[in-house]
Amino acid sequence: MFIILSYDPTTLVYPPFGHTMGYHSATPFEVRLLLGSRLSFISPYGISAVKLKSEDIPGIDDDDELTVYCCNTGCHQIVYNKSLLDVGIYGKFGRGVGEFWSPTGIAASPDGWVWVADAGNHRVVKLLNTGDILLWVQSIGSFGCAELEFDSPYDVACDFENNIYVTDEGNGRVQIIDSSGSLVRMIDGLYRPKGIAVIAGGSPWNYRGNDFVVVLCEDGIKKFSMDGKLLGERRGEDFGLERYRFAFCMIDYYGHIWVTDRENGCIHKFDKDLKYITSFGRRGSRDKEFMDPRGITIWRRFGQVFVVDATVIDYYWIGIDGYIKGCFPPIFSSDKPGTDIVFFITEPAIMDAKIYDSKGEMVREFLNNYEETPFEHYLIWDGRSNRGEVVPPGDYKIEFVLTPTYSSKDKFKKILDTQVMVE
């Protein structure tokens, strides 16, 4: 007999029907259905989502309506949404103005600026979204190893001052360039750097106000200060991976770091100090599975997440997941009442904790709208009811209700429960 276990991780959840009309993936079939032969996704890579100031209508709460840009690498073009049902396509194969050669990474700002790591042309391209079309502004760099020269630039990120951070893969470095195209500084000595993400202290939707840079290299994840000082690093072996291939990364509102892993078909999540929290997804082609996860972007205000797979773009909201590790002891007596309840959660959450008897009646309430952070925690139940009396013998259900802190809070809750016995 085979037992089929359900698979439904909820660190990321799909948006509600009313938000997307049921579409949470841009699959090749859905793209053809919507656009016919105008667009095909061929080996897409980097992705960036932003709320354009030009699209922000005063008096209307529309900050969740984003412009999403993606490098359609195999077609040497940039794809972006001009509205919910209208897609813009910019670029073609070549070396000149309006042309790309296997662009991989992309970043965008609310002001309309768009930067592209044009890997095959060994340059960074700056575009401007006018609200209607993308316009070519300038290209920066050419092949080489001098300042403002590149050898296969892989990814690009920007801070709130429109400085850009470019992983110069072949030269083993990151080049930081200001909005005019001048070099600010470099971070050297990296082993084939790929994905990069930045969070700046003065930027909006930054819970802790921290600022740092994360760079993915073939030998692991590295965290730097804004002036290039190494603050920490982790290898995949540090959290149990024998093989891994980190690709792109992003930093969320709480400073948590999300990393796509092409080798293992998943997304890893770390806290701001590179402490491992959880992984989301597994290899496959069904819901919440990935064949080859690449680019990832997060709109920090609402926790909207876009992930690029081999031929698909998936859309998620940050949710909440967790589990109860156990009660210690799982059985206690009225003479020695009490148990420690150990649980783990993957996201900041608002928690309610209650205990019910076998009739379903609540006997004890611990937490009500209590704010909890990720990682392992424990709760001590002294075996007493809300009236302070030791509960009678029987089976009791311990229930945690977890509510996310992002937009999904009104649409999703995670319930964890376990049993304890009183003799």
N, C-alpha and C positions, 0 to 999 in steps of 0.2 A: 504494500500500500504506500502511495506517495502522498505526502502532506505538502500542499502548496501554500507557502506563506505569502501573505499580501505584502506588496512593496509600495509604500507611499510616504517617503520622507517629506517632512513639512518645514524644514529650515527655509526652503523656498516654496511658494504656493502659486497656483495659477490665479490670475485676476478673475473677479466675478464676471458673469455673463454680461451684465449691464455695462461693464466698462469696455469690453472688447467684442461684444456680440458673439462670444464663444470662440474667437480665434486667439490662440496663445502661441502659435507657431507659424512662421512664414515658410511653409514647405514648398518644394518645387511645384506640386500640384496646385496649391493655393495661389502661388505667384502666377502660374499660367492661367488659372481661372480668372484672376483679377485683371491681369495685364496682357494676356495672350502671349505673343512672341516677342513683346518689347523687352523682356528681361528674363535672364536665366542666371541663377546663382551658380557660379563655377569657382569652387575653392575660395569662399569668402574667409577673411581673416579678422582684422581689427574692426571695432565698433565703438561709437561714442554717442551719448544721448545728452541733450541739453534743452533747456527752456529758453527760446530766443526772446530777447527783450522786444524785438519788433512784433512778436506774436502774442505778447502779454497785453490782454485787453483790460484796461482799468475798470475796477469795480466788479470784475468777474473772477472767481476762483478757478483759474484754468491752468495752474502751474503743473498739473499732471499730464498736460497735453504737450508732448515732447517732439522735438525734431531728432531723428535718429539717423546717423550716417554710418555706412558700412563700406569697407574696402572689398569690392567684388574682384578679388585678386586675379582669378583666371581670365576675367574679361578686361582687366586693366582699366577699371573704372570705379567711380564712387557712386553709390546708390543712397538715396535719402528720401524721406517722406515729405512731400509738399503739403499734404493733408492726410486725413485718415484713409482716403481712397485714391490718392494721386501720388505717384512715385516719380522722383526726378533721377535722371541718369547723367553723370558728367564724366567725360574723358573717353579716350580710346588708346590703343597701343601706339607708342612712339616716344620720342625724346624731346619734343618741343612743347610749346605752350598748349595747354589743354590736353596733354598726353601723359600717360603713365606706363611704367613697365613693372608689373607685379607689385602694386602698392600693398603694404602689409598693415601698418598701424595708422590710426587716425585719432585726432583729438579736436574738440570744438569748444567754443566759449559762448556765453549768452549774447555777446556783442555781434555774433555772426561770423567770427573768424574760425577757419577750419585749417588744420595742419595735417599733412599727409606724409608718412614715411614712404617715399617712392623708391623702394628697395633696388629695383633693377637699374634705375637711373642714378643711384647713389646720391640722392638729394632729398631735401625736404621742400614740399610745395605748400605755399600759403594761398588759401582761397577765401573768398568772402561770400556769405549767403546774404543776398539783398532782400530776401523774403519771397522772391519769385524764382531766382536762378542763382547758381554758383558762378562767381567770377574769378578768373585767375588774377592773383596779385603779384606773386613773385616766386622764384625758386631759389633755394639756398644750397650751395655746395655742389661738389662734383666728386669724381672718384679720386681718392688719395688718403693720406694719413696726416696731413697738416691740419691746422685749425680750420674749422668750417668746411672740411672735406670729409667724405664718408666712404665706408666700405660696407655696403648692404645695410643701411639703416633699417631697423626692424619695427620699432614702435616709437610713439611720441605721446607726451602728456603735457598739460599746461596748468599753470597756477592762476590765481585770480588777478594777477598783474599782467597776464598774457605773455609771461616767459614760457618758453617751450623746452622740454627735456627730451632728448633724442638718444635712444640706444643705438650706438654705432657698433654693430655686431662684429664686423670683421676687424675693426681696430680695437676692440675690447675696452670700450669706454662709453661714457655718457657725456654728450655735449649739451650745455645749457645756453640757450640763445634768447636774447631779449626781443621785444616786439618789432624792433627795427632791423633785425637780422644780424646783430653783432654778438660775438661770443662773450658770455658772462664768466663761465668757468667750465672745467671738465672734471669728471670723476674717472680716474684711470685704473688700470690693473684688473679689469673684469674679464671673466672667461665667457666669451660669446654671450653678451647680454641680449635679452629679448624683450619681454614685456616690462613696462614701467608705469608707475602710478605715483601721483603727488597729492598731498593734502596740505594746504597752507593755513597757518594760524589765523590769518585775517579773513579767510574765505567764509561765505555763508554756509550754513548747514554743516557745521563742524562742532560736534557736541563738546569735546574736550579742549578745543582750541589748539591742539597740537599741530606741529608741522613736521613732515618728514617725507622722504622719498623711498619707494620700494622698487628694487630692480630684480628681475628674474634672470638668473644665469644658468648655464648648463650644469654648474656645480652647486646650485641651490638658490635660496632667497636671501637677499641682502637688504638691510635697512640703513639709510643714511640720513644725516641731518641735512638741512637745506644748503649748508656750506660744504657738504661733501664728506663729513666725518662718518666713518662706519660705526653704527650704533648696535648692530646685531646681525646674525646670520643663522640660517637653518638649512640643513640638507634633508632630502627626503628620507634618508636612513634614520634621522633623528626622531621621526614619528612613524617608523615601521615600514617604509617603502623600500623594496629591493630595487625596483626600477621606476623611473618617473621621467616625464618630459614636460616641464612647466612652460607655458606659452605666454599668456597675458594675465594681467592682474588689475585689481581695482580696490579702492579704499572707500568704506561706507561712512555714514554719518557718525558712528561711534569710534571710528578709527580702526575698525576691523578690516583685515586684509583678505581678499578673495583671489584665489589663484586657480587658473584652469590647468588641468593635467591631461595632456593628449595621450600619454601612455596608458593611464588607468581609467580614462573615460569619465572623469569626475571633476568637481570643483572642491578645493580645499579651503578651509576658513581658519584664519589665525587672529589672535587679538593684536593690539597695537605693539606688543612686545615680542611678536612672532611665536607666541605660545599657541600650540595647535588646539583648535576647538572641535572641529568636526569636518567631515567630507559629505558632499551632496552629489547624488547621482551614481550611476554605474554604467558599464558599457552595454549598449543596446540601442534599439530604435523605437522603443515605446516611450510613454510619458515618463518624464524625469530620468531619462537615460540619454547617454551621449555616445555617438560613434567616434567623434574626434573634436572635443571642445577646444575652441580657440579664443576669439575675442570675448571680453566681458566688459560691461559698463553698468554703472549704478547711478541713478538720479537720487542724490542723498536725501533730499527733502522728504520724499515719500517712500523711499526704499523700492523703487522700480528697477528691475534687473533685466538686462538683455544679454543673452549668451549666443555666440555664433558656434554652430556645430558644422559638420562637413558640408552639408547643403541646406541647412536649416537655421533660422534665427528664432530662438525661444524667448518668450516674454514671461517674467515672473514678478511676483511681489515678495519681499522678505517677510517670512512668516515666523514660526517658532516651532522647535521640536525639542524632544527630551525623553527621558525615561526614568523610572524609579529603579535604582540599583538593588534595593531591598530594605527590609526592616530588621533591625538587630537589637533584641531577638525577634523572630517572627511569631513567637508564642510567649506570652508572659502570664503570670498568675496575679490574682487579686492581692496576694500577700506581697509580691514584688512587682508592682505595676510599672509599665513604661517601656518605650521602645524608641530607638533612633531611626528615623526615616531618611535614607540617603537618596538623593536625586540629582540628575544632571540636566541642564538646559543649554541650548545652543545660541540663544539670543537674549538680549535684555527683554524682560517680560513683566507684565502686571499679573500678580498671582493671587488666587484665592485657594485656601486649603481647608477642607472639611473632612470630618469623620462621620460615617453613617453606620447604624446597626443593621442587623439582618432584615429588619422590616423596612429599611430605607429611610428611617428617621434620623435626622442629624443630631448627633450627641455632642459634637465639639467643633467649634470654628476657630482656626488658628490665625489665618491671614485673610485680610480683606483689602484688595487693591494695594498689595505690597509690591514694591519694585525690587526685582531681583536681577542679577547680572549672570552672564554665561558661566559655565563650568559647574563643578560639583558643589553641592550644598547639603546640609542636613537639618532636619527639624525634629525636635524632641517632643514626643507625646508622653505625658506622665501617667497616661491611663485613666484620666479623669474626664468627666463631662464638663459642660459649660457651667454647671452648678457646683463644681469642685468635688463631686463624688466619684469614687472609683467605679468604673463601669462594670456591670455584671458580666459573667462568663458568656461567651458567644463569639461569632465571627463579625469582624468590623471591616468596612471598606474605607480606605484612605484615598481621598480624591484631590488632585491638584488641577485647577483650571488656569491655563496659561493664556494670556492675551498679548499679542504683539504690540509694539510701540509705534510701528509704522502705519501706513494707510490700511493695511490688512486688519487692523485692530477691530474695525466694525464689521468685518466679513468673515473672520476666522478665529477660532479658539482651539487650543490643544488641550485635551483632557488626559491626564495620567492617573492611573489608579492601581492599587494593590490591596492585598488582604492581610490582616493580622488576626490572630486568635487570642482570646482571653480565656484561660482555664478557670 
